[in-house]
């Protein structure tokens, strides 16, 4: 899952603090902590590490298969000391959410962190009831494998796909998607029972080091929320 880009880096005694605190300290000059969704083949982990602290790696494609670059990207980025988790674009028309979750989970190196599920038009059906059941199936399958999940969506897409009254997933972490290039969360429109989001995807298709990065702004800039949202297991080597 991950995450941070800063145009101004601040040096800290990184080995003496947790990775989450380090991310806050090194990015506090830019009004909050930024996270990125990352897609494409990572050839140079050191280059990526120079611009981000971590990456949410694309793990599953909407055509119904694991991203062939995912596992190698995890290993390359972690070798370069980039904290990483994953996101998936589910294939609803393919059916069998449990198998999709299993196929993705077994390819993610330890520690796995959260898996964030995209809920956007184009990959989901027009049947809200079946969409809700599919999402339940994904979440249950991941949790049975001790993998926590999160949601990425926005009010417009959620209401069309899950329904305006669907609030049963509001216990999951959520990032909302409004790519208006504003690193602020004052434009959040409530949906799905989430009173307030953890972050906002606000700038798409930024190219760095030969890969695509979508910037995410953390609405709540504190160590606990960052750690729990992105990597709820300990990173003992940091």
GURO-756745 format. One line per 4 residues: number of its first residue (from 1); for each residue x, y, z of C-alpha. Coordinates in Angstrom, 3 decimals, padded with zeros to 6 digits, always signed. Example, Ala and Ser with C-alpha at 12.3 -4.5 7.8 and 13.67 -1.06 7.14 Angstrom:
# GURO-756745
1) +012.300:-004.500:+007.800 ~ +013.670:-001.060:+007.140 $
# end
This chain:
# GURO-756745
1) +000.000:+000.000:+000.000 ~ +002.434:+002.793:-000.429 ~ +002.874:+006.243:-000.180 ~ +004.772:+009.357:+000.350 $
5) +005.990:+012.032:-002.043 ~ +007.579:+015.270:-000.973 ~ +009.186:+018.032:-002.975 ~ +011.168:+019.024:+000.112 $
9) +012.855:+016.280:+002.111 ~ +013.768:+016.684:+005.754 ~ +016.571:+014.619:+007.278 ~ +015.757:+012.736:+010.467 $
13) +017.417:+010.111:+012.604 ~ +015.288:+007.501:+010.860 ~ +016.669:+004.405:+012.505 ~ +015.699:+005.704:+015.931 $
17) +011.985:+006.063:+015.208 ~ +009.230:+003.910:+013.750 ~ +008.674:+004.051:+009.995 ~ +005.346:+005.817:+010.459 $
21) +006.874:+008.582:+012.585 ~ +009.703:+008.872:+010.086 ~ +007.197:+009.431:+007.286 ~ +005.488:+012.178:+009.256 $
25) +008.771:+013.907:+010.084 ~ +010.149:+013.779:+006.562 ~ +006.978:+015.167:+005.000 ~ +005.718:+017.617:+007.590 $
29) +006.881:+020.504:+005.391 ~ +004.060:+019.876:+002.875 ~ +000.873:+020.267:+004.947 ~ +000.385:+016.527:+005.399 $
33) +001.561:+013.084:+004.438 ~ +001.174:+012.007:+000.822 ~ +000.818:+008.422:-000.337 ~ +000.933:+007.056:-003.866 $
37) -000.750:+004.309:-005.777 ~ +001.922:+002.842:-008.013 ~ +001.578:+000.911:-011.271 ~ +004.074:-000.246:-013.873 $
41) +007.308:-002.193:-013.660 ~ +009.767:-000.817:-011.102 ~ +013.264:-001.075:-012.551 ~ +015.088:+001.167:-010.095 $
45) +013.985:+000.959:-006.472 ~ +016.627:+003.450:-005.368 ~ +015.180:+006.074:-007.704 ~ +011.697:+005.495:-006.304 $
49) +013.012:+005.726:-002.743 ~ +014.407:+009.177:-003.495 ~ +010.912:+010.573:-004.074 ~ +008.614:+008.471:-001.853 $
53) +008.657:+006.695:+001.481 ~ +006.310:+003.964:+000.334 ~ +003.906:+002.702:-002.330 ~ +000.498:+001.095:-002.629 $
57) +001.312:-001.343:-005.426 ~ -001.236:-002.443:-008.013 ~ -001.829:-006.092:-007.231 ~ -004.870:-007.272:-009.168 $
61) -006.140:-006.330:-012.614 ~ -009.738:-005.827:-013.701 ~ -009.344:-008.583:-016.292 ~ -009.275:-011.143:-013.507 $
65) -005.626:-011.879:-012.783 ~ -002.791:-010.832:-010.511 ~ -000.649:-007.999:-011.872 ~ +002.440:-009.769:-013.263 $
69) +004.706:-006.982:-011.953 ~ +003.366:-006.979:-008.405 ~ +005.588:-009.483:-006.614 ~ +008.785:-008.230:-008.262 $
73) +007.772:-004.651:-007.441 ~ +007.295:-005.550:-003.787 ~ +010.735:-007.157:-003.587 ~ +012.485:-004.352:-005.488 $
77) +010.902:-001.593:-003.427 ~ +011.423:-003.266:-000.084 ~ +015.057:-003.881:-000.922 ~ +015.288:-000.119:-001.448 $
81) +013.612:+000.475:+001.946 ~ +010.259:+001.538:+000.480 ~ +007.314:+000.409:+002.621 ~ +004.719:-001.331:+000.454 $
85) +001.165:-002.663:+000.443 ~ -001.252:-003.332:-002.421 ~ -004.520:-002.438:-004.113 ~ -006.816:-004.414:-006.376 $
89) -009.187:-003.669:-009.236 ~ -011.615:-006.577:-008.846 ~ -013.211:-008.412:-011.751 ~ -016.877:-008.696:-010.772 $
93) -017.923:-010.256:-014.085 ~ -015.363:-013.018:-013.469 ~ -017.173:-014.048:-010.285 ~ -015.699:-016.019:-007.376 $
97) -014.433:-013.226:-005.119 ~ -012.878:-015.742:-002.717 ~ -010.589:-017.068:-005.461 ~ -009.597:-013.556:-006.545 $
101) -008.649:-012.718:-002.957 ~ -006.763:-016.000:-002.567 ~ -004.865:-015.563:-005.838 ~ -003.748:-012.082:-004.823 $
105) -002.925:-012.893:-001.204 ~ -000.638:-015.812:-002.005 ~ +001.502:-013.648:-004.316 ~ +002.051:-010.822:-001.825 $
109) +005.343:-011.188:+000.084 ~ +005.329:-010.939:+003.871 ~ +004.503:-008.661:+005.570 ~ +001.363:-008.170:+003.511 $
113) -000.191:-005.011:+004.910 ~ -003.654:-003.944:+003.808 ~ -005.230:-004.598:+000.430 ~ -007.291:-001.672:-000.847 $
117) -010.255:-002.476:-003.102 ~ -011.286:-000.111:-005.896 ~ -015.018:+000.590:-006.176 ~ -015.475:+002.452:-009.453 $
121) -017.788:+002.122:-012.434 ~ -016.559:-000.083:-015.243 ~ -015.587:-003.106:-013.171 ~ -018.802:-003.593:-011.192 $
125) -022.270:-004.697:-012.296 ~ -025.480:-002.663:-012.408 ~ -026.977:-004.868:-009.675 ~ -026.334:-003.222:-006.316 $
129) -027.339:-006.290:-004.300 ~ -024.898:-008.550:-006.124 ~ -022.185:-005.886:-005.856 ~ -022.613:-005.769:-002.081 $
133) -022.397:-009.548:-001.884 ~ -019.275:-009.575:-004.053 ~ -017.540:-007.007:-001.859 ~ -018.530:-008.977:+001.245 $
137) -017.032:-012.071:-000.360 ~ -013.732:-010.304:-001.042 ~ -013.454:-008.895:+002.474 ~ -014.350:-012.207:+004.126 $
141) -011.811:-014.097:+002.025 ~ -009.024:-011.650:+002.870 ~ -009.857:-011.610:+006.568 ~ -009.858:-015.414:+006.661 $
145) -006.238:-015.131:+005.506 ~ -005.437:-012.513:+008.157 ~ -005.231:-009.726:+005.576 ~ -006.996:-006.468:+006.425 $
149) -008.641:-004.413:+003.693 ~ -009.605:-000.865:+002.819 ~ -011.810:+000.868:+000.255 ~ -011.028:+003.417:-002.470 $
153) -014.052:+005.143:-004.011 ~ -016.099:+008.365:-003.948 ~ -019.705:+009.385:-003.381 ~ -020.758:+009.251:-007.028 $
157) -019.329:+005.811:-007.702 ~ -020.367:+004.326:-004.370 ~ -023.986:+005.389:-004.763 ~ -024.184:+003.983:-008.300 $
161) -022.474:+000.687:-007.417 ~ -023.452:-000.057:-003.801 ~ -026.383:+002.323:-003.270 ~ -026.781:+005.511:-001.273 $
165) -028.031:+003.578:+001.754 ~ -025.192:+001.038:+001.856 ~ -023.210:+001.764:+005.025 ~ -022.232:-001.729:+006.164 $
169) -018.573:-001.356:+005.134 ~ -017.948:+001.860:+007.053 ~ -015.747:+000.001:+009.556 ~ -013.087:-000.330:+006.852 $
173) -010.387:+002.246:+006.130 ~ -011.315:+004.474:+003.186 ~ -009.585:+006.858:+000.801 ~ -011.788:+008.972:-001.446 $
177) -011.041:+009.821:-005.056 ~ -011.377:+013.421:-006.316 ~ -008.460:+014.094:-008.698 ~ -008.643:+017.886:-008.675 $
181) -004.968:+018.393:-007.765 ~ -005.911:+019.892:-004.382 ~ -004.097:+018.371:-001.414 ~ -006.964:+019.180:+000.941 $
185) -009.894:+017.163:+002.269 ~ -012.388:+020.020:+002.536 ~ -014.258:+018.753:-000.555 ~ -015.174:+015.384:+000.941 $
189) -018.792:+014.394:+000.289 ~ -020.016:+011.813:+002.781 ~ -020.915:+008.353:+001.493 ~ -021.095:+004.766:+002.671 $
193) -021.366:+005.718:+006.336 ~ -017.845:+007.170:+006.482 ~ -018.037:+010.388:+008.470 ~ -014.496:+011.346:+007.517 $
197) -011.946:+009.757:+005.164 ~ -008.368:+008.799:+005.947 ~ -007.099:+010.337:+002.752 ~ -007.778:+011.610:-000.743 $
201) -006.432:+010.581:-004.139 ~ -005.976:+014.016:-005.646 ~ -003.506:+013.885:-008.562 ~ -003.280:+011.147:-011.197 $
205) -000.721:+009.782:-013.652 ~ +002.392:+011.460:-012.271 ~ +005.489:+009.899:-013.812 ~ +008.559:+009.195:-011.683 $
209) +011.319:+006.655:-012.247 ~ +009.491:+005.018:-015.145 ~ +006.306:+004.231:-013.205 ~ +002.950:+005.931:-012.668 $
213) +002.121:+007.441:-009.288 ~ -001.260:+008.738:-008.124 ~ -000.761:+011.081:-005.161 ~ -002.771:+010.614:-001.981 $
217) -003.091:+013.224:+000.739 ~ -003.624:+012.094:+004.333 ~ -006.533:+013.989:+005.878 ~ -005.441:+013.040:+009.374 $
221) -001.715:+013.578:+009.767 ~ -000.699:+011.457:+012.727 ~ +001.450:+008.404:+013.228 ~ -001.283:+006.087:+014.500 $
225) -003.679:+006.654:+011.603 ~ -000.915:+006.272:+009.011 ~ +000.410:+003.060:+010.515 ~ -003.018:+001.463:+010.878 $
229) -004.228:+002.550:+007.454 ~ -001.239:+001.253:+005.554 ~ +000.719:-001.409:+007.363 ~ -001.104:-002.840:+010.384 $
233) +001.679:-005.325:+011.050 ~ +005.081:-004.424:+012.463 ~ +008.065:-003.723:+010.258 ~ +010.773:-005.061:+012.530 $
237) +013.697:-004.190:+010.289 ~ +012.982:-000.444:+010.432 $
# end
